[in-house]
């Protein structure tokens, strides 16, 4: 198995990040969402390399097969972990693809480390620019929603994750876009994350203000978001991110939930390939 060391923990122990590296060609780095692992990208990792791309996906610290230190779940540290991946593999002309929480790592990496290695970015169902409702961010989500989520995680993490998975994919009485088997698989991936990382990362993505990071982006940017996303609402995230990034391209997946990397995997793969492989803008609005 392949690992890259990204610093050390509180007691000097190495923090190792597990990664998959498949295909050859221009590099694409896929950053997974909370509370899953790199394995959420299964249907991208098995398709994009067929089209002349080198795809690298890694487990965030605290999740999957990566080290699970007590600390280091703030976005500065997580962006430094992404830097360790790019530096160790000496990746250049990279397209960064961040899903949900991973979108925060993408924009914080650019503001913290620059775009020398990065040519394009894609933000999929991303938490940017700022999820939390505040006086100067009135369209955000109330703190009480995140407080209740943390309470449920600490009371019964497995039960919370089972319920969260249904919201994640827009499952309800009339709509069941994923199988029960897939929901169980996602819960298994999520339970492999450490309880500490699950809680601390939830605090990070719910409270980190990325508005300055987003406004400073200068590389070509594609934003993809479902307008039925109940986990990271489109109007307060994807739409506002598009408004803050000059010349960014926005694709709205009508009727799609948060987990569109699975529910619309073929469309997503096609849009990623078009954006990554061409200088011609895709149909954006």
N, C-alpha and C positions, 0 to 999 in steps of 0.2 A: 504494500500500500504506500501511497505517496503523501508525504507531509512536508510542510515548510514551517520553520520556527518563526514565530512572530513575537519576539520579546520574551519576557519572563513574568511569572506571577509574583504575588506578594512575598513569597518565601524563596524566590530565586529559581523556582522550577520552570522549565521551558514550557511555553505555550505553543503547541503544535497544531497547525491547521491542515486538515485532510483535504485533498483535492483530486478531482478527476481531470484528465487532460486528453481529449480525444480529437482526432482529425488533424489536418494540416492546412495551412493557408493563413489568411489574416485572422488574428486572435479576437475571440469574443469571450469576455468574462461575465459569467452569470452569477448574480448575488441573490441568494434566496430570501424568502420572507419569513416572518415570525408566525408560528413557532416551529417551522419545519426544518429541513436540511437541504443540502444540494440535490437530493434525490427528487425533490418536487419538479426539477427540470428534466425529468426522464424523457418527455416527448419532444423536447428541444435538443437535448444531448444526442438523441438517436437519429435526428433528422438533419440538423444544420451541418454536421460534418460531411454529409453526403454531397454538399454543395460547395466544397472547397473552403471551408472555414475550420479553424482550430478552436475548439470550445473547451474552456476551462471553467469548472464549477467547484466551489469549495464550501466546506461547512464553517459557518460562523463560529467563533469561540463559544463554548457552552452548549453546542448543538452537534448532532450527528456523531461523527467519529473524531471530531476535534477535541482538544483539551478543554477541560471544564474548570477553569480557575474561579476563585471567589469573586474577583474584581475584574474590571476592564470592559464594562458593558455600556460605557458612554460612547458617543459617536466619534469623538476625536480618536479614541483608542481603536474603535472598529475601522475607521478610515485608515489608520496606520497599519492595521492588519491587512487591508486590501493593498496598501502600498507594498507590504512584504511579499505578497503574491506576485505583483507586477515586477518588482525588483528582482526577486530570486529567479523567476523564469525569464527575466529580461524581455518582457513583452513590450512591443512598440506598435503604433498605429492600431491601438486597441479600441474596440467598441465595448463599453461597459453597459450591461443590462441589469438594472436593479428592480426587483419586484417588491412592492409594499415597503416594509422596513428597509429593504436593500436599496431602495431609491435614495434614502437618506445617506447611506454610505457613499453612493455615487457622487452626490452633490457636495458632501463634506470632503471627500477625497479631492475634488477639483479645487475647492477653496483653500484646502490645507496644503496640497502638494502640487497643484498646477496641472496643466494639460499636456506636458511634454510627451507623455506616453500614450495619451488618449486622443483619438480622432473623432469619435462620436459617442453619444450616450442615448440610452433608451430607458425611459421611466415607465414601468408597467404597474398600474394600480398603486402608485407610490404615495407615501405618507407626506411628501412635500406639498406645500411649503411650510405648513404649521397646522397641526391637528387641533391643538388645544384652544378652547374658547377663552379669550381675554378681552379686555377693554378695547384693544387695538386690533383684535381678530374676532369680531362678533359672530362670524359664520362658522367658527370652530365647534368642537364637541365639548360639552360640559365636563368639568373635572369629575363630577359625580359618576359619570359613565365609566371612566377609567378606574375610579375608586372601587366601584362595584365589581368590575372585572378582576381586579387584584384580590379582592375579598374572596371571590369564587375560586380563583386559582389556589389560594392558600387553604381554603376549606376542603376542596376535592378537585385536584388538578385534572384527573382523568375524566370526571364528569363534565367539568368546564370545557375541556378540549372536544369532547363528543358534541356538545351543544354548539360550540364555536365553529366546528367544521361544517355544520349545516348552514349557518349564516354565511360562512366563507364562500360556499358554492350556491347560495340562493335556494336551498332546499326548503320546501314548504308542502302543504297539503296538495297543492295543485301543480307543483313543479319539482321534479327530481332529476336534475341534470347530471348527477353522478350516481354511481352504484353504491350500495351499502358496503361492498368490498373495498371500494376506493376510500370511503370515509374511514373505515377501520384501518386501512393502510396509513392514511394521513395521521390518525391518532397515534399509531405506533411510532411514526417518525417523530411526532411532537413529544411523546413521552420519553424518547431517547435524550431529549434536551434536559439539562440540569434544572431542577426547580428554581435555583437561584438565578440562572441565566434567563429563564422564562419570565420571571418577575422583573428583573432589572432591565431587560430589553424592552418590556412593555412600558416601563417608566420612561425609558429613553425615547422611544418613537412617539409617545403621547405628549411629551413635554418639550422636545427639542424644536427650536425655532430655526428653520432653514431659509427664511426669506432672504437674508443677505447672501447666503450661499447660492441660491437659485438665481437671484438678480445678476450675479457676477458671471454666469455661465456664458461662454462665447463659442463653444464647439457645437456643431450640428446636433440637434436634440429632437427625438421623437417621443411623444407622450401618448400612451395608450391607456384607456380607462373605460370601464363599463359604467353606463349611466344608471344601472340598477345595483351598484355596489353599496351594500349596507354596512360594510366594515370600514372602508375609507371612502366616504361620500365624494362623488365626482365634483360637485359644485364647490366644495371647500378644499379640494386637493388638485385633481388633474386640471380643472378649469383655471384655477388661480395660478398654478405652476405655468401653464401655457401663457397666461397674461404677463407673467414676470420675466419670461425668457424671450427676448426678441428673436423673431424668425423661427421659433420652434414650430414643429408640426404636431398637430393633435389629431388622433384617431379615436373617436368615441364608438365603442362597441355597444350597439343598442340592445337593451334588455339583458346585458351580461352582468354577472356578479363579480365579486372580488377575485375569485379564483379562475379567471378567464384563461390562464395559462393551460388549464385542462379543458374547461368547457368549450373553448374556441381555439384549441391547440393548432389546428390546421391553418386557420386564418392568422393567428399570431405568428406562426412560423413563416408564412408567406410574407407578412408585413415586415418581419425582422430581416428576412433575406433581401427584400427589395430595398429597404433602407440601408442595410450594411453594405450591399454589393453595388449600389448605384449612386451616382451624384445627382440623379434626377429625383426631385421630390415626389413622394407618393401622394395620392389624393388626400389632402389634409384640409382641415377647416377649423 
